Amino acid sequence: MGNVGVQIVCVGLGVLGLIGVIVCCAIPRWTVSSFVGSNIVTAQSTYKGLWMECVVQSTGQQQCKNYDSLLVLSSDLQAARAMTIISGMLSALSLLILFCGADFTTCVENEDAKPKISLVSGVGMLIAGLLVIIAASWSAHKVVRDFNNPLVHNSQKMELGACIFVGWGAGVLLLLAGGLLCCFSRPRSSSGGTAKYYSNSASAPSKNYV
């Protein structure tokens, strides 16, 4: 029952992590425009994501535009695209594998193979968590570096968006789920002893009657 509870918790953590990865990949909130120096009062705010850039007017009107070409994007944005997509696919696949090899399902009848299947799912979640954390950290490093660069004009400086923090949280959840699965998915030890049976006639002492 202990492994069943751990696996149910890991499923919940994996689902939350997968939702976080999808949010990071879809919503354009990786970077937001910074209001520093003479750029404090502006009539619009700029939001950039992995796939599009949005401009929100002070009236609430929002206009979004997809990036023209992949080749004009920075290296961190190209890498973040690839790593978040791979992380989402790998975490979804790991959840499906976990459902097949979990103790609370009957998809796999072989009890000895279930811990190995859960272990594979745990390794997949660990890799997925590392990928999304690397993607968010890389983008955050570039934003902080440009923000502290005096050669960059104040109007071009950006700040960390909500999706970077969501990516960090999703990565931690996936790492936690994968770590728990790897710790609790150990193969069951089988006893090598064999039972011996003795017949009553062989064990009973012989008696002579007169």
Accessible surface in RSA format (square Angstrom, percent):
REM  Atomic radii and reference values for relative SASA: ProtOr
REM  Chains: A
REM  Algorithm: Lee & Richards
REM  Probe-radius: 1.40
REM  Slices: 20
REM RES _ NUM      All-atoms   Total-Side   Main-Chain    Non-polar    All polar
REM                ABS   REL    ABS   REL    ABS   REL    ABS   REL    ABS   REL
RES MET A   1   194.48 100.7 149.63  99.0  44.85 106.8 119.83 101.9  74.65  98.9
RES GLY A   2    55.54  68.5   0.00   N/A  55.54  68.5  44.31 121.6  11.22  25.1
RES ASN A   3    60.12  41.5  57.41  55.5   2.71   6.5   6.68  16.1  53.45  51.7
RES VAL A   4    31.47  20.7  31.47  28.5   0.00   0.0  31.47  27.3   0.00   0.0
RES GLY A   5    33.39  41.2   0.00   N/A  33.39  41.2  32.48  89.1   0.91   2.0
RES VAL A   6    27.94  18.4  25.40  23.0   2.55   6.1  27.32  23.7   0.63   1.7
RES GLN A   7    12.34   6.9  12.34   9.0   0.00   0.0   3.13   6.7   9.21   7.0
RES ILE A   8    94.99  54.1  91.38  68.1   3.61   8.7  91.72  66.1   3.26   8.9
RES VAL A   9    81.38  53.6  74.30  67.3   7.08  17.1  80.39  69.9   0.99   2.7
RES CYS A  10     0.00   0.0   0.00   0.0   0.00   0.0   0.00   0.0   0.00   0.0
RES VAL A  11    20.46  13.5  20.46  18.5   0.00   0.0  20.46  17.8   0.00   0.0
RES GLY A  12    33.68  41.5   0.00   N/A  33.68  41.5  32.99  90.5   0.69   1.5
RES LEU A  13    27.24  15.2  26.81  19.2   0.43   1.1  26.81  18.8   0.43   1.2
RES GLY A  14     0.00   0.0   0.00   N/A   0.00   0.0   0.00   0.0   0.00   0.0
RES VAL A  15    59.84  39.4  59.84  54.2   0.00   0.0  59.84  52.0   0.00   0.0
RES LEU A  16   101.03  56.3  95.23  68.1   5.80  14.6  95.28  66.9   5.75  15.5
RES GLY A  17     0.00   0.0   0.00   N/A   0.00   0.0   0.00   0.0   0.00   0.0
RES LEU A  18    32.26  18.0  32.26  23.1   0.00   0.0  32.26  22.7   0.00   0.0
RES ILE A  19    91.79  52.2  91.63  68.3   0.16   0.4  91.79  66.1   0.00   0.0
RES GLY A  20     8.07   9.9   0.00   N/A   8.07   9.9   7.78  21.4   0.29   0.6
RES VAL A  21     2.13   1.4   2.13   1.9   0.00   0.0   2.13   1.9   0.00   0.0
RES ILE A  22    96.74  55.1  94.62  70.5   2.12   5.1  96.72  69.6   0.03   0.1
RES VAL A  23    47.95  31.6  46.47  42.1   1.48   3.6  47.95  41.7   0.00   0.0
RES CYS A  24     0.13   0.1   0.07   0.1   0.05   0.1   0.05   0.1   0.07   0.1
RES CYS A  25    25.43  19.2  24.52  27.4   0.90   2.1   6.69  16.9  18.74  20.2
RES ALA A  26    64.07  58.9  43.14  66.6  20.93  47.6  49.01  69.0  15.06  39.9
RES ILE A  27    76.32  43.4  74.40  55.4   1.92   4.6  75.67  54.5   0.65   1.8
RES PRO A  28    18.80  13.7  17.68  16.1   1.12   4.1  18.80  15.5   0.00   0.0
RES ARG A  29    63.37  26.6  63.37  32.3   0.00   0.0  15.86  21.7  47.51  28.8
RES TRP A  30     5.37   2.2   5.37   2.6   0.00   0.0   5.37   2.9   0.00   0.0
RES THR A  31    17.75  12.6  17.75  18.0   0.00   0.0  15.67  21.0   2.08   3.1
RES VAL A  32    31.13  20.5  31.13  28.2   0.00   0.0  31.13  27.0   0.00   0.0
RES SER A  33    17.98  15.2  13.90  18.6   4.07   9.4  13.26  28.2   4.72   6.6
RES SER A  34     1.12   0.9   0.00   0.0   1.12   2.6   0.25   0.5   0.87   1.2
RES PHE A  35    85.17  42.6  64.98  40.2  20.19  52.5  64.98  39.4  20.19  57.8
RES VAL A  36    38.64  25.4  35.14  31.8   3.50   8.4  38.64  33.6   0.00   0.0
RES GLY A  37    49.27  60.8   0.00   N/A  49.27  60.8  33.01  90.6  16.26  36.4
RES SER A  38   112.49  95.1  70.96  94.7  41.53  95.7  58.36 124.3  54.12  75.8
RES ASN A  39    27.98  19.3  25.76  24.9   2.22   5.4   5.62  13.5  22.36  21.6
RES ILE A  40   115.48  65.7 103.29  76.9  12.20  29.4 103.29  74.4  12.20  33.1
RES VAL A  41   138.54  91.2 114.44 103.6  24.11  58.1 117.67 102.2  20.87  56.6
RES THR A  42    53.20  37.8  22.03  22.3  31.17  74.3  26.84  36.1  26.36  39.8
RES ALA A  43    67.99  62.5  57.23  88.3  10.76  24.5  60.99  85.9   7.00  18.5
RES GLN A  44    87.64  49.0  79.01  57.7   8.63  20.5  17.91  38.1  69.74  52.9
RES SER A  45    27.38  23.1  27.19  36.3   0.18   0.4   6.12  13.0  21.25  29.8
RES THR A  46    26.19  18.6  26.19  26.6   0.00   0.0   8.28  11.1  17.90  27.1
RES TYR A  47    49.69  23.2  49.69  28.3   0.00   0.0  10.01   7.5  39.68  48.9
RES LYS A  48    75.03  36.6  74.97  46.0   0.05   0.1  24.55  22.1  50.47  53.8
RES GLY A  49     1.02   1.3   0.00   N/A   1.02   1.3   0.14   0.4   0.88   2.0
RES LEU A  50     1.76   1.0   0.00   0.0   1.76   4.4   0.00   0.0   1.76   4.7
RES TRP A  51    89.05  35.7  85.47  41.4   3.58   8.4  81.60  43.5   7.45  12.1
RES MET A  52    54.74  28.3  54.74  36.2   0.00   0.0  46.31  39.4   8.43  11.2
RES GLU A  53    57.65  33.1  55.03  41.6   2.62   6.2   8.89  17.2  48.76  39.8
RES CYS A  54     0.00   0.0   0.00   0.0   0.00   0.0   0.00   0.0   0.00   0.0
RES VAL A  55    38.89  25.6  38.89  35.2   0.00   0.0  38.89  33.8   0.00   0.0
RES VAL A  56    33.20  21.8  31.55  28.6   1.65   4.0  31.55  27.4   1.65   4.5
RES GLN A  57    56.69  31.7  52.27  38.2   4.41  10.5  14.57  31.0  42.12  31.9
RES SER A  58    92.32  78.0  50.48  67.4  41.84  96.4  41.97  89.4  50.35  70.5
RES THR A  59   120.23  85.5  80.58  81.7  39.65  94.5  82.63 111.0  37.61  56.8
RES GLY A  60    55.33  68.2   0.00   N/A  55.33  68.2  31.48  86.4  23.85  53.4
RES GLN A  61   104.94  58.7  95.21  69.6   9.73  23.2  33.81  72.0  71.13  54.0
RES GLN A  62    89.12  49.8  61.14  44.7  27.98  66.6  18.02  38.4  71.10  53.9
RES GLN A  63   106.42  59.5  99.26  72.5   7.16  17.0  33.35  71.0  73.07  55.4
RES CYS A  64    63.15  47.8  26.80  29.9  36.35  85.4  16.59  42.0  46.56  50.2
RES LYS A  65   136.31  66.5 129.84  79.7   6.47  15.4  88.66  79.8  47.65  50.8
RES ASN A  66    98.29  67.8  89.09  86.1   9.21  22.2  23.93  57.6  74.37  71.9
RES TYR A  67    46.96  21.9  25.44  14.5  21.52  56.0  27.43  20.6  19.53  24.1
RES ASP A  68   119.59  83.8  79.72  79.3  39.87  94.3  35.28  83.0  84.31  84.1
RES SER A  69    44.15  37.3  36.16  48.3   7.98  18.4  30.08  64.1  14.07  19.7
RES LEU A  70    91.60  51.0  83.26  59.6   8.34  21.0  83.76  58.8   7.85  21.1
RES LEU A  71   158.09  88.0 134.53  96.2  23.56  59.2 135.08  94.9  23.02  61.9
RES VAL A  72   110.63  72.8  75.13  68.0  35.50  85.5  82.76  71.9  27.87  75.6
RES LEU A  73    20.07  11.2   8.16   5.8  11.91  29.9  10.39   7.3   9.68  26.0
RES SER A  74    45.61  38.5  29.95  40.0  15.66  36.1  33.39  71.1  12.22  17.1
RES SER A  75    77.99  65.9  66.31  88.5  11.68  26.9  44.45  94.7  33.53  47.0
RES ASP A  76    11.42   8.0  11.09  11.0   0.34   0.8   1.15   2.7  10.27  10.2
RES LEU A  77    26.25  14.6  26.25  18.8   0.00   0.0  26.25  18.4   0.00   0.0
RES GLN A  78    62.63  35.0  56.02  40.9   6.61  15.7  12.69  27.0  49.94  37.9
RES ALA A  79    22.71  20.9  15.00  23.1   7.71  17.5  22.16  31.2   0.55   1.5
RES ALA A  80     0.24   0.2   0.23   0.4   0.00   0.0   0.23   0.3   0.00   0.0
RES ARG A  81    32.63  13.7  32.63  16.6   0.00   0.0   9.47  12.9  23.17  14.0
RES ALA A  82    50.35  46.3  42.71  65.9   7.64  17.4  50.35  70.9   0.00   0.0
RES MET A  83    25.86  13.4  25.86  17.1   0.00   0.0  14.74  12.5  11.12  14.7
RES THR A  84     0.97   0.7   0.00   0.0   0.97   2.3   0.00   0.0   0.97   1.5
RES ILE A  85    69.02  39.3  63.52  47.3   5.50  13.3  68.31  49.2   0.71   1.9
RES ILE A  86    90.32  51.4  89.42  66.6   0.90   2.2  90.08  64.9   0.24   0.7
RES SER A  87     0.00   0.0   0.00   0.0   0.00   0.0   0.00   0.0   0.00   0.0
RES GLY A  88    11.75  14.5   0.00   N/A  11.75  14.5  10.80  29.6   0.96   2.1
RES MET A  89   134.57  69.7 123.87  82.0  10.71  25.5 111.58  94.9  23.00  30.5
RES LEU A  90    45.51  25.3  42.59  30.5   2.92   7.3  44.99  31.6   0.52   1.4
RES SER A  91     0.00   0.0   0.00   0.0   0.00   0.0   0.00   0.0   0.00   0.0
RES ALA A  92    36.15  33.2  34.17  52.7   1.98   4.5  35.15  49.5   1.00   2.7
RES LEU A  93    95.93  53.4  93.70  67.0   2.23   5.6  95.03  66.7   0.89   2.4
RES SER A  94     2.66   2.2   2.61   3.5   0.05   0.1   0.05   0.1   2.61   3.7
RES LEU A  95    11.25   6.3  11.25   8.0   0.00   0.0  11.25   7.9   0.00   0.0
RES LEU A  96   113.30  63.1 112.63  80.6   0.68   1.7 112.75  79.2   0.55   1.5
RES ILE A  97    48.24  27.5  46.34  34.5   1.91   4.6  48.17  34.7   0.07   0.2
RES LEU A  98     0.00   0.0   0.00   0.0   0.00   0.0   0.00   0.0   0.00   0.0
RES PHE A  99    83.53  41.8  83.49  51.7   0.05   0.1  83.49  50.6   0.05   0.1
RES CYS A 100    54.88  41.5  54.86  61.2   0.01   0.0   9.62  24.4  45.25  48.8
RES GLY A 101     0.03   0.0   0.00   N/A   0.03   0.0   0.00   0.0   0.03   0.1
RES ALA A 102     0.00   0.0   0.00   0.0   0.00   0.0   0.00   0.0   0.00   0.0
RES ASP A 103    40.39  28.3  17.71  17.6  22.68  53.6  10.79  25.4  29.60  29.5
RES PHE A 104    78.22  39.1  42.40  26.3  35.82  93.2  53.03  32.1  25.19  72.1
RES THR A 105    27.97  19.9  21.79  22.1   6.18  14.7  26.79  36.0   1.18   1.8
RES THR A 106   112.74  80.2  99.15 100.5  13.59  32.4  66.28  89.0  46.46  70.2
RES CYS A 107    91.31  69.1  52.99  59.1  38.32  90.1  19.35  49.0  71.95  77.6
RES VAL A 108    34.73  22.9  30.89  28.0   3.84   9.3  33.98  29.5   0.75   2.0
RES GLU A 109   139.76  80.2 120.83  91.4  18.92  45.1  65.32 126.3  74.44  60.8
RES ASN A 110    84.89  58.5  75.48  72.9   9.41  22.7  29.09  70.0  55.80  53.9
RES GLU A 111    90.72  52.1  87.52  66.2   3.20   7.6  51.49  99.6  39.23  32.0
RES ASP A 112    95.22  66.7  91.49  91.1   3.73   8.8  28.39  66.8  66.83  66.7
RES ALA A 113    27.99  25.7  26.24  40.5   1.75   4.0  27.87  39.3   0.11   0.3
RES LYS A 114     8.18   4.0   7.99   4.9   0.20   0.5   0.91   0.8   7.27   7.7
RES PRO A 115    12.05   8.8   7.84   7.1   4.21  15.3  11.88   9.8   0.17   1.1
RES LYS A 116   126.17  61.6 123.45  75.7   2.71   6.5  68.48  61.6  57.68  61.4
RES ILE A 117    42.75  24.3  40.12  29.9   2.63   6.4  42.58  30.7   0.17   0.5
RES SER A 118     0.43   0.4   0.43   0.6   0.00   0.0   0.25   0.5   0.17   0.2
RES LEU A 119    69.22  38.6  69.22  49.5   0.00   0.0  69.22  48.6   0.00   0.0
RES VAL A 120    89.88  59.1  84.36  76.4   5.52  13.3  86.61  75.3   3.27   8.9
RES SER A 121     0.39   0.3   0.00   0.0   0.39   0.9   0.39   0.8   0.00   0.0
RES GLY A 122     0.00   0.0   0.00   N/A   0.00   0.0   0.00   0.0   0.00   0.0
RES VAL A 123    68.65  45.2  68.65  62.1   0.00   0.0  68.65  59.6   0.00   0.0
RES GLY A 124     8.81  10.9   0.00   N/A   8.81  10.9   8.26  22.7   0.56   1.2
RES MET A 125     0.09   0.0   0.09   0.1   0.00   0.0   0.09   0.1   0.00   0.0
RES LEU A 126    52.85  29.4  52.85  37.8   0.00   0.0  52.85  37.1   0.00   0.0
RES ILE A 127    80.07  45.6  80.00  59.6   0.07   0.2  80.05  57.6   0.02   0.1
RES ALA A 128     0.00   0.0   0.00   0.0   0.00   0.0   0.00   0.0   0.00   0.0
RES GLY A 129     0.00   0.0   0.00   N/A   0.00   0.0   0.00   0.0   0.00   0.0
RES LEU A 130    92.01  51.2  92.01  65.8   0.00   0.0  92.01  64.6   0.00   0.0
RES LEU A 131    34.75  19.4  34.75  24.9   0.00   0.0  34.75  24.4   0.00   0.0
RES VAL A 132     0.24   0.2   0.24   0.2   0.00   0.0   0.24   0.2   0.00   0.0
RES ILE A 133    39.79  22.6  39.79  29.6   0.00   0.0  39.79  28.7   0.00   0.0
RES ILE A 134    87.33  49.7  84.46  62.9   2.87   6.9  86.81  62.5   0.52   1.4
RES ALA A 135     0.26   0.2   0.00   0.0   0.26   0.6   0.26   0.4   0.00   0.0
RES ALA A 136     0.01   0.0   0.01   0.0   0.00   0.0   0.01   0.0   0.00   0.0
RES SER A 137    45.40  38.4  40.32  53.8   5.07  11.7  31.37  66.8  14.03  19.7
RES TRP A 138   105.90  42.5  99.52  48.2   6.37  15.0  84.90  45.3  21.00  34.1
RES SER A 139     5.40   4.6   5.08   6.8   0.31   0.7   4.73  10.1   0.67   0.9
RES ALA A 140     7.10   6.5   6.81  10.5   0.30   0.7   7.10  10.0   0.00   0.0
RES HIS A 141   111.76  61.1 104.92  72.9   6.84  17.5  73.26  75.5  38.50  44.8
RES LYS A 142    61.18  29.8  61.18  37.5   0.00   0.0  26.09  23.5  35.09  37.4
RES VAL A 143    15.02   9.9  11.83  10.7   3.19   7.7  14.52  12.6   0.49   1.3
RES VAL A 144    71.95  47.3  70.75  64.0   1.21   2.9  71.95  62.5   0.00   0.0
RES ARG A 145   129.26  54.3 120.14  61.2   9.12  21.7  58.21  79.6  71.04  43.1
RES ASP A 146    35.29  24.7  35.29  35.1   0.00   0.0  10.74  25.3  24.54  24.5
RES PHE A 147    66.11  33.1  63.36  39.2   2.75   7.1  63.36  38.4   2.75   7.9
RES ASN A 148   104.43  72.0  77.28  74.7  27.15  65.4  32.33  77.8  72.10  69.7
RES ASN A 149    49.88  34.4  45.75  44.2   4.14  10.0   9.78  23.5  40.10  38.8
RES PRO A 150   120.81  88.0  87.90  80.1  32.91 119.6  95.76  79.1  25.05 155.7
RES LEU A 151   162.20  90.3 129.68  92.8  32.51  81.7 133.27  93.6  28.92  77.8
RES VAL A 152    32.77  21.6  27.36  24.8   5.41  13.0  29.52  25.6   3.26   8.8
RES HIS A 153   115.00  62.9 105.74  73.5   9.26  23.7  82.30  84.8  32.70  38.0
RES ASN A 154    46.94  32.4  45.52  44.0   1.43   3.4   1.08   2.6  45.86  44.3
RES SER A 155    68.80  58.1  45.54  60.8  23.26  53.6  31.75  67.6  37.05  51.9
RES GLN A 156   127.04  71.0 107.46  78.5  19.58  46.6  32.58  69.4  94.46  71.6
RES LYS A 157    26.04  12.7  25.20  15.5   0.83   2.0   0.23   0.2  25.81  27.5
RES MET A 158    27.71  14.3  25.60  16.9   2.11   5.0  17.25  14.7  10.46  13.9
RES GLU A 159    73.89  42.4  71.28  53.9   2.61   6.2  18.57  35.9  55.32  45.2
RES LEU A 160    52.24  29.1  34.69  24.8  17.55  44.1  34.69  24.4  17.55  47.2
RES GLY A 161     1.98   2.4   0.00   N/A   1.98   2.4   1.98   5.4   0.00   0.0
RES ALA A 162    61.34  56.4  51.86  80.0   9.47  21.5  56.26  79.2   5.08  13.5
RES CYS A 163     2.73   2.1   2.63   2.9   0.09   0.2   0.09   0.2   2.63   2.8
RES ILE A 164     0.00   0.0   0.00   0.0   0.00   0.0   0.00   0.0   0.00   0.0
RES PHE A 165   108.34  54.2  99.98  61.9   8.36  21.8 100.43  60.9   7.91  22.7
RES VAL A 166    56.91  37.4  49.27  44.6   7.63  18.4  55.82  48.5   1.09   3.0
RES GLY A 167     0.23   0.3   0.00   N/A   0.23   0.3   0.23   0.6   0.00   0.0
RES TRP A 168    76.19  30.6  75.72  36.7   0.47   1.1  74.00  39.5   2.19   3.6
RES GLY A 169    34.12  42.1   0.00   N/A  34.12  42.1  33.23  91.2   0.90   2.0
RES ALA A 170     3.65   3.4   0.48   0.7   3.17   7.2   1.79   2.5   1.86   4.9
RES GLY A 171     0.00   0.0   0.00   N/A   0.00   0.0   0.00   0.0   0.00   0.0
RES VAL A 172    87.38  57.5  86.77  78.6   0.61   1.5  86.91  75.5   0.47   1.3
RES LEU A 173    50.11  27.9  50.11  35.8   0.00   0.0  50.11  35.2   0.00   0.0
RES LEU A 174     0.21   0.1   0.21   0.1   0.00   0.0   0.21   0.1   0.00   0.0
RES LEU A 175    50.56  28.2  46.07  33.0   4.49  11.3  46.47  32.6   4.09  11.0
RES LEU A 176    91.36  50.9  85.46  61.1   5.90  14.8  90.69  63.7   0.67   1.8
RES ALA A 177     0.00   0.0   0.00   0.0   0.00   0.0   0.00   0.0   0.00   0.0
RES GLY A 178     0.00   0.0   0.00   N/A   0.00   0.0   0.00   0.0   0.00   0.0
RES GLY A 179    25.08  30.9   0.00   N/A  25.08  30.9  25.05  68.8   0.03   0.1
RES LEU A 180    51.60  28.7  50.60  36.2   1.01   2.5  50.69  35.6   0.91   2.4
RES LEU A 181     1.14   0.6   1.10   0.8   0.04   0.1   1.14   0.8   0.00   0.0
RES CYS A 182    36.91  27.9  23.74  26.5  13.16  30.9  19.59  49.6  17.32  18.7
RES CYS A 183    74.28  56.2  64.67  72.1   9.61  22.6  14.98  38.0  59.29  63.9
RES PHE A 184    97.72  48.9  85.18  52.8  12.54  32.6  88.95  53.9   8.77  25.1
RES SER A 185     8.26   7.0   2.10   2.8   6.16  14.2   3.80   8.1   4.46   6.2
RES ARG A 186   177.70  74.6 166.72  85.0  10.98  26.1  56.16  76.8 121.54  73.7
RES PRO A 187    87.64  63.9  71.36  65.1  16.28  59.2  71.48  59.0  16.16 100.4
RES ARG A 188   112.57  47.3  86.92  44.3  25.65  61.1  59.52  81.4  53.05  32.2
RES SER A 189   115.71  97.8  80.36 107.2  35.35  81.4  54.72 116.5  61.00  85.5
RES SER A 190   107.43  90.8  76.42 102.0  31.01  71.4  48.82 104.0  58.61  82.1
RES SER A 191   108.39  91.6  74.25  99.1  34.14  78.6  52.65 112.1  55.74  78.1
RES GLY A 192    77.37  95.4   0.00   N/A  77.37  95.4  43.03 118.1  34.34  76.9
RES GLY A 193    70.02  86.3   0.00   N/A  70.02  86.3  42.44 116.5  27.57  61.8
RES THR A 194   114.97  81.8  89.74  91.0  25.23  60.1  73.84  99.2  41.13  62.2
RES ALA A 195    77.65  71.4  43.16  66.6  34.50  78.5  51.95  73.2  25.70  68.1
RES LYS A 196   155.59  75.9 128.08  78.6  27.51  65.5  74.38  67.0  81.21  86.5
RES TYR A 197   197.32  92.1 164.97  93.9  32.35  84.2 130.85  98.3  66.48  81.9
RES TYR A 198   169.07  78.9 137.84  78.4  31.23  81.3 113.35  85.2  55.72  68.7
RES SER A 199    64.47  54.5  48.90  65.3  15.57  35.9  47.14 100.4  17.33  24.3
RES ASN A 200   129.34  89.2 123.06 118.9   6.29  15.1  32.74  78.8  96.61  93.4
RES SER A 201   100.28  84.7  70.56  94.2  29.72  68.5  57.65 122.8  42.63  59.7
RES ALA A 202    84.22  77.4  45.87  70.8  38.35  87.2  56.38  79.4  27.84  73.7
RES SER A 203    80.98  68.4  46.96  62.7  34.02  78.4  41.95  89.3  39.03  54.7
RES ALA A 204    60.38  55.5  43.60  67.3  16.78  38.2  48.38  68.1  12.00  31.8
RES PRO A 205   108.25  78.9  87.38  79.7  20.87  75.9  97.91  80.8  10.34  64.3
RES SER A 206   113.53  95.9  79.29 105.8  34.23  78.9  52.59 112.0  60.94  85.4
RES LYS A 207   147.67  72.0 120.53  74.0  27.14  64.6  68.13  61.3  79.54  84.7
RES ASN A 208   151.65 104.6 119.74 115.7  31.91  76.8  34.53  83.1 117.12 113.2
RES TYR A 209   188.26  87.9 152.39  86.7  35.87  93.3 126.53  95.1  61.73  76.1
RES VAL A 210   200.43 131.9 128.55 116.4  71.88 173.2 157.76 137.1  42.67 115.7
END  Absolute sums over single chains surface
CHAIN  1 A    12554.0      10274.4       2279.5       8311.8       4242.2
END  Absolute sums over all chains
TOTAL         12554.0      10274.4       2279.5       8311.8       4242.2
